[in-house]
Amino acid sequence: MFVQRCYTALLGAVLLFGVVTTSQAAPYAAMVMDARNSEVLHSRNADTRLHPASLTKMMTLYIAFEAVRLGEIDLDTEVTISRDAARTEYAFGFRAGSQVRLRHLIRAAAVRSSNDGAAAIAEAISGSEAAFARRMNRTAVALGMTRTTFRNPHGLTESGHLSTARDMTILGRRLIYDYPQYYNIFSRMTTDAGIAQVRNTNRVILSTYRGADGIKTGYTRAAGYNLVASAQRGQERVIVTVFGGRSSPWRAQRVRELLDMGFERAPSNVAIRTPSLPTYTDDGNGVPQPFGAPPGQRAVSTSMRPLMRPRPDAAPEPAPDPELLAAISNAVGEALGEVEQDDDEAVNAAIAAASNAVATNPEATRVMPVQRPEPQARAAPDAAVETVEVAALTPQQVSARPAPAPEVVTRASSNGSRLYGVSLGPQPSHYAAERLLLSTALAELGTFDSALRRVVNGNRGYDARFAGMTEDQASRACARLSARNVPCEPFGP
C-alpha cells in the first residue's frame, strides 16, 4: 500500500511537472469570436505572438482555394511529389516522384494535417516553399493578420514563424465565408487522401460538441496543443482559438467551455458582415501587377491593346432586418394573391408592381439601400442609319428589304465572366418559382441587383435561378443565403 501511494505521488509530480514545463514553453492564449460580424466575445493574450504549429495549414489551404478560383491550378492537377516534400518531418507518406491530385493533397493537409502534403501544395503553386511563404505573408496582410509571419507552409517550428490567437481566428472566419464551397472538408471524420483513408485530427471536438464543423488542430513541442474550432447552432456561429494547450484532452475541454461561452454571449439576431475577397497590387515578390490580376502574374511590359481593369466586387450588404423580410413577403403575397397562377402576363405585372412598391418603400431603403448599376455609355453606331420613306416604296420593294435583326436586351453581360449563377431549387409551379425569386431578390437587393431571374422547367419541377453572375458573385451569394438557411447551389458553365 505504501509503495502504491509513493508511486501515485511520484506519477502526479511527474504529470504536474510536465504541465508546468509545457505551460512555460507554450503560453496560453485564446479568443472567442462571433463569426457573423467578427465581434470579439472573449480574449486572453490574443495578440501575443506564439508558434501556430499546424494551424499554419489553414493559410496554405486558403491560398490553394484561391489559386483554384483564379485558375492558377485545378483540383485534378497531378502534382509530382518532390524529394524535399517527401522528406518533410513527420511526413504522411507521399513518395518522392509519385503523382497525387491536388484535391487529395488538400484533404490530407486539412484532415490528417499532412506536412508533406502541405509542402507539395506550396511547391505546386509557387515553385518552392520559400516563394509560397512570401505569398502566405502577403495574403496575411491582405486579410488583416497584422502580427503573423510565416516561414513555411506546414507549421513545423522555425525561427520567426509566429502568429496570434486573434490572427488565426480571423483566418478561420475567412475560410468559412470566402470559400464556403470547400469548408465542408474540415468537418469530415474520414476522407480519401489518394494513398489511404485518413481520420480527422479534430474528431474529438467534431464528435462530442453539437454543431461543431471544423477547423484545424496543431501541435509541436514549442507551440503546445493549438486548435481553431467553429460551431454553428441555428443562426449563431462561434469561432474559438486556443494556443498553448497542456494536452489534447485539456485542449478539447477548454475549447468546449469557450464555445459554450460564445453561444451564451452571442446575440440571436445579428446582421452577417461578409468580408470582401482580398486584393493585391504585387505578385508577392515586389513586382507590380494589374489590380485584380492572379497572384504570380507579372506586370506586362508591352501590349497590343489596352487591358481592361476589372472592378473589384463591392462588399455585400449586411443581412436584412427580419421585419423587412416580413414586409417583403407581405408585399409579394398581396401583389400575387389576386391573379391567376397560370396567367403569366398578370403574374409578371404583379411582380413588377411588388418590386416597385418595395423598392420605393422608405423603410426598405433605410434598412437595405437599393444599389443601382452605373449607367453604361451607349456605343456609337457602326454606320449611319439609312432613312427611307416607306410610303414611296412599292410593295415588292418593301418585301425585298431584309428584316432587321431582333435586339436582345439583358441586364447582365453574357461574356465568359458572367456565365455563373445560383439555383434556389425546384418549385412545384412556375408561379411559386417566380415568387421565391422575387422575395429573395428583394431581400438581397445588393447581391442580386444585376442578376437575371430565370425559371427553368425541368424533370424535378420549376427551378428558380439567378443567372448572369460572376463565379465570385455566385459563390458569395450562396454563402449569404446559406447563412439564413435558404437552400442555394451555385452553377456554372
C-alpha positions in Angstrom: 0.0 0.0 0.0 2.8 2.4 1.0 4.7 1.6 -2.3 1.5 2.2 -4.3 0.9 5.6 -2.6 4.5 6.6 -3.3 4.2 5.6 -6.9 0.9 7.6 -7.3 2.5 10.6 -5.7 5.5 10.3 -7.9 3.4 10.0 -11.0 1.3 13.0 -10.0 4.5 15.0 -9.5 5.8 14.0 -13.0 2.5 14.9 -14.6 2.4 18.3 -12.7 6.0 19.0 -13.8 5.1 18.2 -17.4 2.1 20.5 -17.3 4.2 23.3 -15.8 7.1 22.9 -18.2 4.6 22.7 -21.2 2.8 25.8 -20.0 6.1 27.7 -19.6 7.2 26.6 -23.1 3.9 27.5 -24.7 2.0 30.4 -23.1 -1.8 30.1 -23.1 -3.8 32.4 -25.4 -7.4 32.3 -26.5 -10.1 34.1 -28.4 -13.8 33.7 -28.9 -15.5 35.5 -31.9 -19.0 35.8 -33.2 -18.3 34.7 -36.8 -21.3 36.6 -38.2 -19.9 40.1 -37.5 -16.4 39.4 -36.2 -17.3 40.7 -32.7 -14.8 39.5 -30.1 -16.7 37.8 -27.2 -13.6 36.8 -25.1 -9.9 37.1 -25.4 -6.8 36.3 -23.4 -3.3 37.1 -24.6 -4.9 37.2 -28.1 -2.2 39.4 -29.5 0.8 37.5 -28.1 3.0 36.2 -30.9 3.3 32.4 -30.5 4.1 29.3 -32.5 1.0 28.4 -34.6 2.1 24.8 -35.4 -0.2 23.1 -37.9 -2.7 26.0 -37.7 -0.4 27.3 -40.4 -2.0 24.9 -42.9 -5.2 27.0 -42.7 -3.3 29.6 -44.7 -1.8 27.0 -47.0 -5.3 25.7 -47.8 -6.7 29.2 -48.1 -4.2 30.0 -50.8 -4.8 26.7 -52.5 -8.5 27.5 -52.7 -7.6 31.0 -54.0 -5.3 29.5 -56.7 -8.1 27.2 -57.9 -10.5 30.2 -58.0 -8.0 32.3 -60.0 -7.3 29.5 -62.5 -3.7 29.0 -61.5 -4.2 25.3 -60.8 -7.0 22.8 -60.9 -8.2 20.4 -58.3 -7.5 17.5 -60.6 -4.0 18.7 -61.4 -1.5 15.9 -60.9 1.2 17.2 -58.5 4.6 15.5 -58.6 5.9 14.9 -55.1 9.4 16.3 -54.8 12.2 14.7 -52.8 12.2 17.7 -50.4 8.4 17.5 -49.9 8.6 13.7 -49.2 11.4 14.3 -46.7 9.4 16.8 -44.6 9.5 15.9 -40.9 6.5 13.8 -39.7 5.5 13.2 -43.3 2.2 11.4 -44.0 3.8 9.1 -46.6 3.6 10.6 -50.1 6.5 9.0 -52.0 9.0 11.2 -53.9 8.3 11.0 -57.7 4.7 9.9 -57.3 1.9 12.0 -58.7 -1.0 13.0 -56.5 -4.1 15.1 -57.4 -4.3 18.5 -55.7 -7.7 17.6 -54.2 -6.1 14.7 -52.4 -3.2 16.8 -51.1 -5.8 19.3 -49.8 -7.7 16.6 -48.0 -4.5 15.2 -46.5 -3.4 18.6 -45.2 -6.9 19.6 -43.9 -8.0 16.4 -42.3 -4.8 14.5 -41.5 -2.6 17.6 -41.1 -0.1 16.1 -43.6 3.2 18.1 -43.6 4.5 16.6 -46.8 1.1 17.3 -48.4 1.3 20.9 -47.4 4.8 21.2 -48.8 3.7 19.6 -52.1 0.8 22.1 -52.3 3.3 25.0 -51.8 5.7 23.8 -54.5 2.9 23.1 -57.0 1.5 26.7 -56.6 4.6 28.8 -56.1 7.5 26.6 -57.2 9.2 26.4 -53.8 8.3 26.7 -50.1 10.2 30.0 -49.8 8.2 31.6 -52.6 5.0 30.2 -51.1 5.8 31.6 -47.7 6.2 35.1 -49.3 2.7 34.6 -50.8 1.4 33.5 -47.4 2.7 36.7 -45.8 1.2 38.9 -48.5 -2.1 37.2 -48.1 -2.0 37.5 -44.3 -1.5 41.3 -44.7 -4.5 41.5 -47.1 -6.7 39.6 -44.6 -5.8 41.9 -41.7 -3.5 39.4 -39.9 -1.2 42.1 -38.6 1.0 40.1 -36.2 1.7 37.0 -38.3 4.9 35.9 -40.1 5.0 32.7 -42.0 8.3 30.8 -42.8 6.9 27.5 -44.1 3.6 26.0 -45.3 3.2 23.3 -42.7 3.9 24.9 -39.3 7.0 23.0 -38.1 8.9 25.1 -35.6 11.1 27.7 -37.3 12.6 30.9 -36.1 10.3 33.8 -36.8 7.3 31.6 -37.8 4.8 33.2 -35.4 1.1 34.2 -35.2 -1.5 35.1 -32.7 -4.9 33.8 -31.5 -6.6 36.9 -33.0 -5.0 36.4 -36.4 -5.8 32.7 -36.6 -9.4 33.5 -35.6 -9.6 36.0 -38.5 -8.2 33.4 -40.8 -10.7 30.8 -39.7 -13.5 33.2 -40.3 -12.2 33.9 -43.8 -12.1 30.2 -44.7 -15.8 30.0 -43.7 -17.0 33.0 -45.7 -14.6 33.3 -48.5 -14.6 29.6 -49.6 -17.8 28.1 -48.3 -17.8 25.6 -51.2 -14.7 23.9 -49.7 -15.3 24.4 -46.0 -17.0 21.0 -45.6 -13.6 19.4 -45.9 -12.8 20.4 -42.3 -15.8 18.6 -40.9 -15.1 15.2 -42.5 -14.3 12.5 -39.9 -12.6 10.5 -42.6 -11.6 11.1 -46.2 -9.7 9.7 -49.1 -6.3 11.2 -49.4 -5.3 9.4 -52.5 -3.0 6.8 -51.0 -5.1 6.0 -47.9 -8.2 6.8 -46.0 -7.3 9.2 -43.2 -9.0 10.2 -39.9 -9.6 13.8 -38.8 -7.2 15.0 -36.1 -10.1 17.1 -34.8 -12.5 14.3 -34.4 -12.8 14.7 -30.6 -14.5 18.1 -31.0 -16.4 17.1 -34.1 -17.9 14.1 -32.4 -18.6 15.5 -29.0 -19.7 19.1 -29.5 -23.1 19.7 -31.1 -22.8 21.9 -34.2 -19.0 21.7 -34.5 -17.8 21.6 -38.1 -14.1 22.5 -38.1 -11.5 23.7 -38.3 -7.8 22.8 -37.6 -5.6 21.3 -34.9 -1.9 21.9 -34.3 0.8 20.6 -32.0 4.6 21.0 -31.7 6.7 20.9 -28.5 7.3 24.6 -28.8 3.6 25.5 -29.5 1.8 23.1 -27.2 -1.7 22.0 -28.2 -3.4 24.5 -30.5 -6.9 24.5 -32.1 -9.2 26.7 -34.1 -12.7 25.4 -33.8 -16.0 26.5 -35.2 -19.6 25.5 -34.4 -23.0 26.6 -35.7 -26.3 26.3 -33.8 -29.3 27.8 -35.6 -28.4 31.3 -36.8 -25.4 31.6 -34.5 -21.8 30.7 -35.4 -18.9 30.9 -33.0 -15.2 30.5 -33.7 -12.7 29.7 -30.8 -8.9 29.7 -31.0 -6.7 28.2 -28.3 -2.9 28.4 -28.2 -0.6 26.6 -25.8 -2.9 23.8 -24.6 -1.4 21.5 -22.0 -2.6 18.2 -23.6 -5.1 17.0 -26.2 -7.8 16.3 -23.6 -7.2 19.6 -21.8 -7.4 21.4 -25.2 -10.7 19.7 -26.1 -12.3 20.5 -22.7 -11.2 24.2 -22.9 -12.5 24.6 -26.4 -15.9 23.1 -25.4 -16.0 25.6 -22.5 -15.2 28.5 -24.7 -17.7 27.5 -27.4 -20.4 27.4 -24.7 -19.3 30.8 -23.5 -19.5 32.1 -27.1 -23.1 30.8 -27.6 -24.2 32.2 -24.3 -22.8 35.7 -25.2 -23.7 35.8 -28.9 -27.0 37.6 -29.6 -29.6 35.6 -31.5 -30.1 38.1 -34.4 -27.1 39.7 -35.9 -26.6 41.0 -39.4 -23.9 39.0 -41.2 -21.0 41.1 -42.4 -19.4 39.1 -45.1 -15.8 40.1 -45.8 -14.6 41.0 -49.3 -12.1 38.9 -51.0 -8.5 40.1 -50.7 -6.9 42.2 -53.4 -3.2 42.5 -54.2 -1.1 45.1 -56.0 2.0 42.9 -56.5 2.9 39.3 -57.1 4.5 38.7 -53.7 8.0 39.5 -54.9 7.6 43.2 -55.0 6.8 43.2 -58.8 3.7 45.4 -59.6 0.8 43.8 -61.4 -2.6 45.0 -62.6 -5.2 45.4 -60.0 -7.1 42.1 -59.5 -4.6 40.0 -61.6 -4.0 36.5 -60.4 -1.0 36.2 -58.0 2.2 35.2 -59.7 1.3 37.1 -62.9 4.0 39.6 -63.7 3.0 43.1 -65.0 3.1 43.2 -68.8 5.8 45.4 -70.4 4.1 45.8 -73.8 0.6 45.3 -75.0 -1.0 45.5 -78.4 -4.2 46.9 -77.0 -5.2 48.4 -73.6 -6.2 45.8 -71.0 -9.5 46.1 -69.1 -9.1 46.8 -65.4 -11.8 44.7 -63.7 -13.7 46.5 -61.0 -13.4 44.8 -57.6 -16.7 43.4 -56.4 -18.4 45.7 -53.9 -18.6 44.3 -50.4 -22.1 42.7 -49.9 -24.7 44.4 -48.0 -25.4 43.2 -44.4 -28.3 40.8 -44.0 -31.7 42.5 -44.0 -33.7 43.1 -40.8 -36.3 40.3 -40.1 -39.1 43.0 -40.1 -38.1 43.9 -43.7 -38.2 40.3 -44.7 -41.7 40.0 -43.4 -42.7 43.2 -45.1 -41.3 41.9 -48.4 -43.2 38.6 -48.0 -46.4 40.5 -47.4 -45.9 42.8 -50.4 -45.3 39.8 -52.7 -48.3 38.0 -51.3 -50.6 41.0 -51.8 -49.3 41.5 -55.3 -49.7 37.9 -56.4 -52.7 37.0 -54.3 -55.3 38.3 -56.7 -54.0 36.9 -60.0 -54.4 33.6 -61.7 -51.3 31.4 -61.2 -51.4 30.3 -64.9 -51.8 33.8 -66.2 -48.1 34.7 -67.0 -48.9 38.2 -68.1 -50.8 39.0 -64.9 -48.1 37.4 -62.8 -45.4 39.4 -64.4 -47.4 42.6 -64.0 -48.0 41.8 -60.3 -44.3 41.1 -59.8 -43.3 44.4 -61.3 -45.8 46.2 -59.1 -44.4 44.4 -56.0 -40.8 45.2 -56.9 -41.7 48.9 -57.4 -43.6 49.0 -54.1 -40.8 47.6 -52.1 -38.0 49.5 -53.9 -39.7 52.8 -53.2 -40.6 52.0 -49.6 -38.7 54.4 -47.4 -38.3 51.9 -44.6 -37.0 49.3 -47.0 -34.4 51.6 -48.5 -33.4 52.6 -45.0 -32.7 49.0 -43.9 -31.4 47.7 -47.2 -30.4 50.6 -49.6 -31.1 49.8 -53.3 -27.9 49.8 -55.3 -28.4 50.6 -59.0 -25.8 49.7 -61.6 -23.8 52.5 -63.0 -25.2 53.7 -66.4 -23.3 52.3 -69.3 -22.3 54.6 -72.2 -24.1 53.8 -75.4 -21.9 52.5 -78.1 -21.7 54.6 -81.3 -23.3 53.0 -84.3 -21.0 51.4 -86.8 -22.6 53.2 -89.8 -25.2 55.9 -90.4 -28.7 54.6 -90.4 -30.4 54.8 -93.7 -33.6 56.9 -93.8 -36.2 55.7 -96.2 -39.7 56.9 -96.9 -41.6 53.7 -96.7 -44.7 55.2 -98.4 -42.6 55.8 -101.5 -41.7 52.2 -101.9 -43.7 49.7 -103.8 -45.0 46.5 -102.0 -42.4 44.5 -103.9 -39.6 46.8 -102.7 -40.8 46.6 -99.1 -40.9 42.8 -99.2 -37.4 42.6 -100.7 -35.8 44.6 -97.9 -34.1 42.3 -95.3 -35.9 42.2 -91.9 -33.9 43.9 -89.1 -32.2 41.6 -86.6 -34.1 41.3 -83.4 -32.5 43.2 -80.5 -31.9 41.2 -77.3 -31.7 43.2 -74.1 -30.4 41.6 -70.9 -29.4 43.1 -67.5 -26.1 41.3 -67.3 -23.1 40.7 -69.6 -23.0 37.3 -71.4 -19.3 37.2 -71.6 -17.2 34.4 -70.0 -17.0 36.0 -66.6 -20.8 36.1 -66.2 -21.8 32.6 -67.0 -22.4 31.6 -63.4 -25.4 31.8 -61.2 -27.3 30.2 -58.2 -30.2 27.8 -58.0 -32.7 28.1 -55.2 -34.1 24.6 -56.0 -37.1 23.2 -57.8 -40.6 24.5 -57.0 -44.0 22.9 -57.7 -45.1 25.6 -60.2 -43.9 28.5 -62.3 -45.8 30.8 -60.0 -44.0 29.5 -56.9 -40.6 29.8 -58.5 -41.3 33.4 -59.6 -42.5 34.3 -56.1 -39.4 32.7 -54.5 -37.1 34.6 -56.9 -38.8 37.9 -56.3 -38.8 37.5 -52.5 -35.1 36.6 -52.5 -34.1 39.4 -54.8 -35.9 42.0 -52.7 -34.4 40.6 -49.5 -30.9 40.7 -51.1 -31.0 43.8 -53.2 -27.3 44.4 -53.1 -26.5 40.8 -54.0 -28.9 40.1 -56.9 -29.4 43.7 -58.3 -27.6 42.9 -61.6 -28.6 39.2 -61.8 -31.2 37.7 -64.2 -34.2 35.9 -62.7 -35.0 32.7 -64.6 -37.4 29.8 -64.2 -36.2 26.5 -65.8 -38.8 23.8 -66.3 -37.0 20.5 -65.5 -37.8 16.9 -64.5 -37.9 17.8 -60.8 -40.1 20.9 -61.2 -39.6 24.6 -61.9 -36.0 25.5 -60.9 -35.7 29.1 -59.6 -32.4 30.6 -60.7 -30.4 33.8 -60.7 -28.1 33.9 -63.7 -25.7 36.3 -65.3 -23.3 36.4 -62.4 -19.5 36.0 -62.0 -18.2 33.0 -60.2 -17.3 35.1 -57.1 -20.7 36.7 -57.0 -22.5 33.3 -57.2 -20.3 31.8 -54.5 -20.7 34.7 -52.1 -24.5 34.9 -52.8 -24.9 31.3 -51.8 -22.8 31.9 -48.7 -25.2 34.7 -47.7 -28.3 32.7 -48.4 -27.0 29.6 -46.6 -26.3 31.8 -43.6 -30.1 32.5 -43.5 -30.9 28.8 -44.0 -32.1 29.4 -47.6 -31.2 26.5 -49.9 -28.8 27.6 -52.6 -26.5 25.9 -55.0 -24.1 27.7 -57.4 -23.8 26.6 -61.0 -21.5 27.5 -63.9 -20.6 26.7 -67.5 
